[in-house]
Amino acid sequence: MLRIGSIYTCFLPRAHALEPWPPRRGRRRLAIAAMLIGLSINPPGAALADSAAKPIIINKPFSAKPGDVFSLAGSGFGSAPRVYLKPSRLTATTELPVKTADDATVVVEVPKAAAFDVYEVWVANGAATSPHVLINTPQPHHFDNPDIATGAHFRIFGRNLSVGTLAPTATLVDIGTGAQIKAVVGVSASNAYMLDVTPTGVVAGHAYKVLVSNGYASALSEASVLGHATGMDRFAIGQPWAYDFVTADGPGYKAGVKGTNLADHHVFNVRTDVVLATLAKGDGKTNDGPAIQGAINAAARYGGVVYLPAGTYNIGSTSISLTSNVLLQGQSASATKIIYTATKPGFIIGAGASMTGFVDLTLQNQDKTSTTTNLGTWQQPVSKVIIQRVIWDLGTGFSINLRGDRIAILNSTFKQAINSWNGSGAGALLITNATNLTLKNNTIRWASNQNAFGDLVNAIFENNHFTRSASDTVIAGPDQLSWPWIVRPIRLGDVLSRTAAGGRQVSLNFGTNIVFQNNVFDTSDGVIQYNAGDGETILNEGGGGSPREDFGTVTTASAATIADDSKCSGACAWKTYPNSKVVIVSGAGAGQWRKIFAQNGNSFTVDPPFDVVPAAGDHFTISAPSYENAIIRNNTMVGNPIGVAMYHGVFLNVSVIGNQLTNNGGIYLLPSQANQRAGRNFFNVARNIEINGNVLKNLNGNYPSYVSIGFVMMTQNVFWGKSVLAAEARNNQITARSGTFPYTFGEGYNHLTFYQNPGGGAYVEEGNGAMWGTVWQGNSCANCAVNYNLSTGAMDTTIWNAKAANSPGFVSTILKDTTIANSTKQASTRTLVGKD
């Protein structure tokens, strides 16, 4: 059984200011094509009427190298499946020894002596063989720029993009004409997850997909980019749309000359421009707000730059409103400063504004007593906004609050004071409902709550330095004795986190095509308290108290449709969103994810068709992914209670790789199930999850180090379906410290089910589970009391080549396998521990 304290905060109701997240706007559906070099594969064919007669592979890994253990999920494998592998460049087929298997899961290993290649894999059940699937093919998921131009490099993110010993290539394919243009690939700047590409011959206004070859196979991107004319990137934004800023006067404008062409006037010096009715002083005393606003209004006629030469510009409580095609630019952040007292919003970007922003400025909110807005958009979308080389002191004011498309925040510093009185604190950045967001090379320092992001599509967080101060605390008095607690009840005089929601570095709910890469997340001013829970470095919790999920039981289905007419009388009010997917979680077709193409009452049309038609009584979910295509890679995390948290959400294609966590908690995936919990139905699912090559060290005993893949039965006393399919955790390194309190998990590698179901009766054993085919390979655990903790609900788990690098005299247990309730004697099922 689980000690209450060890995972207490994972199930507290979330109280974030951003809930509920508004639904994301729909995205254009794109066709996908794949071109495979020298491969012959069997097509999936029509949906199978009798899955027992013919096996089918429903889920496979993106990647596998020689020596890798991997798991296949599917249907009709039989009681003794046989698995075959053929490298694409060889004719010989190898039968792979089966490590563990059942009718829907089989675990095998690529021979160590095999050459790296694209592997063709299939399953035979004694009566028939499955259609073949391919492993190690390139998967180009998304781009770091929505626009491309000749000579301007961009990056493609995905899987298996540059692998093995063969050189990758990239070819632009014009969607309209079909014309193909070879691009230059920067091999030294590329890797399996990222391809650096410089295009040639781009035609402005044409849309392109990219044909990516990793040397072994090719695939055409589903996403596309838009061609842009070549130009000058005067502000070093790194995006072709920024070429369109107007930054110089045209030849027809002559300052002070009567009858000059004002349409050619684009640079407005707020202190000297003869066109302006009011000039700024820049002396730090005069209210320069009206002068700056007047210059913005003048520049808005034909577009341009409002230039603030060196000086201090006091705008008092004047709100500055930026409009389309106008940039506010200083001489430099060290020379030009704007000061303000935010009794009103400091800066507003008008609804629908485009091509605007801030460059080379210091902005200082001198107010330290309120949470008035520093920068907002009246909750309306904007586009093509830049914040470049800016130092922004937010005072106690509210977050930088943006939404819209093509937002670039670069090479800037944001600082925010404690602002959590009355529990209202919000961190330095709040960006929601945004597409094509770039947050790069910034420094963010704050104390209260979190930097919050939601409903993002195509977002890059790269080379930023986030520092959370531990100074937002309170000394416990009588009012705090009833607060939630973690380690022990609160006592008078304890130092506590001030807010009910303890805060974190970054929260991101609902993100598609997300990259966190090469960032630093650290702390200052003491040790972060977690009496109020939370404390994650990077959290995605699927909307917290507002999940975007529903579930049903099949009444009728076909290859292209699925319906549940038993849920209610008439047409039910299904929780669906533009990016919702149908996921089959029980029965022969469990593990199938499909896009919802159309809905008619209680019936959903899916795309592509089902390979295995669900049967009446099978369970399915309607799920909007919390992450879809996410890479969390090469980040440094220090001093936070928890590292990477994927909690209570739906996760598809997530890689957590190569991160360094020092005194920074662990990494966990923790989906859950609940039926009518606070009026909500959800069954979380996860697919294609890899947690590989991370280094976690607990050197001071503040927070435990762990990698956990688990499941929570919040309500219901049986497993409702398959949640986690074929997750993998490879080559991670944990250094533990005895005596560390297990917040939120104990140290080591955990594969546990947590049975809560308050008042719902005893757990009923049905020989089932939520986590299937998880592979733990090559992981080390130094000074862990127990290296691997497993429990009921873990099915067909393989622990391979486990390592225990303990200090002299330290004795550890490799595996502890427990039941989740007294009502069952079944711990994990078909667990294999081995090595080679």
PETATA-V522832 format. One record per run of one state. SS is the DSSP state (a for helix, b for strand, c for the rest). FROM is the first residue (numbers start at 1). LEN is the number of residues. Records with the same first field share a line. If there is no record, write none. Layout:
SS: FROM-LEN + FROM-LEN
This chain:
c: 1-3 + 12-36 + 49-7 + 60-9 + 76-6 + 88-6 + 97-3 + 102-3 + 110-9 + 125-4 + 130-3 + 136-3 + 144-3 + 149-4 + 160-9 + 175-5 + 186-1 + 190-1 + 192-2 + 199-8 + 214-4 + 221-4 + 228-12 + 245-17 + 265-2 + 270-13 + 288-1 + 300-4 + 309-2 + 317-3 + 323-3 + 331-5 + 341-6 + 350-4 + 366-9 + 377-5 + 394-6 + 411-2 + 416-5 + 424-5 + 441-2 + 447-4 + 463-2 + 470-3 + 476-2 + 481-14 + 498-8 + 518-2 + 525-11 + 541-8 + 554-2 + 558-3 + 564-16 + 585-8 + 601-2 + 608-4 + 613-6 + 625-2 + 634-2 + 639-3 + 648-3 + 658-2 + 663-4 + 678-2 + 684-2 + 693-2 + 698-8 + 714-10 + 726-2 + 731-2 + 736-12 + 752-1 + 756-15 + 773-2 + 778-2 + 783-3 + 792-2 + 796-2 + 801-2 + 804-9 + 819-10 + 830-2 + 835-2
a: 4-8 + 187-3 + 240-5 + 262-3 + 289-11 + 421-3 + 478-3
b: 48-1 + 56-4 + 69-7 + 82-6 + 94-3 + 100-2 + 105-5 + 119-6 + 129-1 + 133-3 + 139-5 + 147-2 + 153-7 + 169-6 + 180-6 + 191-1 + 194-5 + 207-7 + 218-3 + 225-3 + 267-3 + 283-5 + 304-5 + 311-6 + 320-3 + 326-5 + 336-5 + 347-3 + 354-12 + 375-2 + 382-12 + 400-11 + 413-3 + 429-12 + 443-4 + 451-12 + 465-5 + 473-3 + 495-3 + 506-12 + 520-5 + 536-5 + 549-5 + 556-2 + 561-3 + 580-5 + 593-8 + 603-5 + 612-1 + 619-6 + 627-7 + 636-3 + 642-6 + 651-7 + 660-3 + 667-11 + 680-4 + 686-7 + 695-3 + 706-8 + 724-2 + 728-3 + 733-3 + 748-4 + 753-3 + 771-2 + 775-3 + 780-3 + 786-6 + 794-2 + 798-3 + 803-1 + 813-6 + 829-1 + 832-3
